[in-house]
């Protein structure tokens, strides 16, 4: 027979149960109390696991990208900029930057040069990508399969104006191309 180590409350419950016999209200209440404490501990543990990640997200800062406020405050060109603002604004901007940096995607524009479905669409999308790269090797190309469509997007443009400038050049080779607002890759800082 295995001997189980009992907690002090369980010792009390066992003592009352043995001492008074079955059916004693005090012993039954002690059993209910131990069971409810076990349930409380389980729910407390679940709650802690649900709330804990939120505290890490809020306290997270961006590494690898300097804060715009620090950049502006440095007197690199002989002048100094002082920023008077509520601290919550800086926290919000830093949080937004951290989310964008972590996902690697930000809102922007791309140009769709191909979209079709069918048994030939996969090969045709690969051909469109290859053809585009021969004309514009400096612009990134992205093939995407969104069932049942094969799509080819090009570029990572922050603004619609930049996208439309590139679209004018691209339309010479791809007359059906059009701009699409989407998430783009985080641009490298030069």
C-alpha positions as CSV (number, residue, x, y, z in Angstrom):
1,X,0.0,0.0,0.0
2,X,1.3,3.4,-1.0
3,X,1.4,6.1,1.6
4,X,0.5,9.5,0.2
5,X,1.8,12.7,1.7
6,X,-1.2,14.8,2.8
7,X,-1.5,18.5,3.0
8,X,-2.4,20.0,6.4
9,X,-6.0,20.6,5.3
10,X,-6.3,17.0,4.1
11,X,-5.0,15.8,7.4
12,X,-7.7,17.8,9.2
13,X,-10.3,16.4,6.9
14,X,-9.2,12.8,7.3
15,X,-9.0,13.3,11.1
16,X,-12.6,14.7,11.3
17,X,-13.9,12.0,8.9
18,X,-12.3,9.1,10.9
19,X,-13.1,10.6,14.3
20,X,-16.7,11.3,13.7
21,X,-17.7,8.6,11.3
22,X,-19.5,8.9,7.9
23,X,-22.3,11.3,7.4
24,X,-20.8,14.0,9.7
25,X,-21.6,17.5,8.4
26,X,-18.3,18.9,9.5
27,X,-16.3,16.2,7.7
28,X,-18.5,16.5,4.6
29,X,-17.9,20.3,4.6
30,X,-14.2,19.8,4.9
31,X,-14.3,17.5,1.9
32,X,-16.2,20.1,-0.1
33,X,-13.8,22.8,1.0
34,X,-10.8,20.8,-0.2
35,X,-12.4,20.0,-3.5
36,X,-13.3,23.7,-4.1
37,X,-9.8,24.7,-3.2
38,X,-8.4,22.3,-5.8
39,X,-10.8,23.8,-8.4
40,X,-9.7,27.3,-7.4
41,X,-6.0,26.4,-7.8
42,X,-6.7,25.0,-11.2
43,X,-8.6,28.1,-12.4
44,X,-5.9,30.4,-10.9
45,X,-3.2,28.5,-12.8
46,X,-5.2,28.7,-16.0
47,X,-5.8,32.5,-15.5
48,X,-2.1,33.1,-14.9
49,X,-1.2,31.3,-18.1
50,X,-3.7,33.4,-20.0
51,X,-2.7,36.8,-18.5
52,X,1.1,36.3,-18.4
53,X,1.8,36.6,-22.2
54,X,-0.1,39.9,-22.3
55,X,2.3,41.4,-19.8
56,X,5.3,40.4,-21.9
57,X,3.7,41.9,-25.1
58,X,3.1,45.2,-23.4
59,X,6.6,45.5,-22.1
60,X,8.3,44.5,-25.3
61,X,10.5,47.0,-27.1
62,X,11.9,46.9,-30.6
63,X,15.5,45.8,-31.0
64,X,17.3,46.5,-34.2
65,X,15.2,49.6,-35.0
66,X,15.9,52.8,-33.1
67,X,13.0,54.9,-31.8
68,X,12.1,57.9,-33.9
69,X,12.0,60.0,-30.8
70,X,15.6,59.1,-29.9
71,X,16.7,59.8,-33.5
72,X,15.1,63.2,-33.5
73,X,16.5,64.1,-30.1
74,X,20.1,63.5,-31.1
75,X,21.9,66.6,-32.2
76,X,23.6,65.1,-35.2
77,X,23.5,68.1,-37.5
78,X,24.2,70.9,-35.0
79,X,20.7,71.4,-33.8
80,X,18.6,69.7,-31.1
81,X,14.9,68.9,-31.2
82,X,12.9,68.7,-28.0
83,X,9.7,66.8,-28.1
84,X,7.0,67.7,-25.6
85,X,4.3,65.0,-25.6
86,X,2.3,62.7,-23.4
87,X,4.4,59.5,-22.6
88,X,1.5,57.4,-23.8
89,X,1.9,58.6,-27.3
90,X,5.5,57.3,-27.4
91,X,4.4,54.0,-25.8
92,X,1.7,53.6,-28.5
93,X,4.1,54.3,-31.4
94,X,6.7,52.0,-29.9
95,X,4.1,49.2,-29.5
96,X,2.9,49.7,-33.1
97,X,6.5,49.6,-34.4
98,X,7.2,46.5,-32.3
99,X,4.2,44.6,-33.8
100,X,5.2,45.6,-37.4
101,X,8.8,44.7,-36.7
102,X,7.9,41.3,-35.2
103,X,5.6,40.3,-38.1
104,X,8.0,41.7,-40.7
105,X,5.0,43.2,-42.5
106,X,3.6,46.7,-42.7
107,X,0.7,48.2,-44.7
108,X,1.7,49.2,-48.2
109,X,1.1,48.5,-51.9
110,X,2.1,45.9,-54.4
111,X,1.4,45.5,-58.1
112,X,-0.4,42.3,-59.3
113,X,0.8,41.3,-62.7
114,X,-0.9,37.9,-62.9
115,X,-3.9,36.1,-61.5
116,X,-5.6,33.1,-62.9
117,X,-7.0,29.7,-62.0
118,X,-7.0,26.3,-63.7
119,X,-4.6,23.5,-64.4
120,X,-2.2,25.7,-66.3
121,X,-2.2,28.6,-63.9
122,X,0.7,27.3,-61.8
123,X,3.1,27.1,-64.8
124,X,1.8,30.4,-66.2
125,X,2.4,32.2,-62.9
126,X,6.0,30.9,-62.8
127,X,6.4,32.0,-66.4
128,X,5.1,35.5,-65.5
129,X,7.5,35.7,-62.5
130,X,10.5,34.7,-64.7
131,X,9.5,37.1,-67.5
132,X,9.1,40.0,-64.9
133,X,12.6,39.3,-63.4
134,X,14.2,39.5,-66.9
135,X,12.8,43.0,-67.3
136,X,13.1,44.3,-63.7
137,X,15.6,42.2,-61.7
138,X,15.8,44.9,-58.9
139,X,12.1,44.6,-58.0
140,X,11.1,41.7,-55.7
141,X,8.5,39.2,-57.0
142,X,6.1,37.2,-54.9
143,X,4.1,34.2,-56.1
144,X,1.0,33.4,-54.0
145,X,-1.5,30.6,-54.1
146,X,-4.9,31.6,-52.7
147,X,-7.2,28.7,-53.5
148,X,-8.1,28.4,-56.4
149,X,-6.0,31.4,-57.8
150,X,-2.3,31.6,-58.5
151,X,-1.2,35.3,-58.2
152,X,2.0,37.1,-58.8
153,X,2.7,40.4,-57.0
154,X,5.7,42.7,-57.5
155,X,7.3,45.4,-55.4
156,X,7.1,46.6,-51.8
157,X,5.8,50.2,-52.0
158,X,5.0,52.3,-48.9
159,X,2.7,54.7,-50.7
160,X,0.3,54.5,-53.5
161,X,2.1,57.3,-55.3
162,X,5.3,55.2,-55.5
163,X,3.3,52.2,-56.6
164,X,1.6,54.1,-59.4
165,X,5.0,55.4,-60.6
166,X,6.3,51.9,-60.9
167,X,3.0,50.7,-62.4
168,X,3.5,53.2,-65.3
169,X,6.8,51.5,-66.2
170,X,5.5,48.0,-65.6
171,X,2.4,48.4,-67.8
172,X,4.6,48.5,-70.9
173,X,5.4,44.8,-70.4
174,X,2.4,43.8,-68.4
175,X,-0.7,45.7,-69.6
176,X,-3.1,44.0,-67.2
177,X,-1.1,44.9,-64.1
178,X,-2.9,46.9,-61.3
179,X,-2.1,48.2,-57.8
180,X,-3.2,46.2,-54.7
181,X,-3.2,47.5,-51.1
182,X,-1.7,44.7,-48.9
183,X,0.9,43.9,-46.2
184,X,4.5,44.4,-47.5
185,X,7.9,43.4,-46.2
186,X,9.6,45.7,-43.7
187,X,11.9,47.9,-45.8
188,X,15.6,47.8,-44.9
189,X,17.0,51.1,-43.5
190,X,19.9,52.4,-45.5
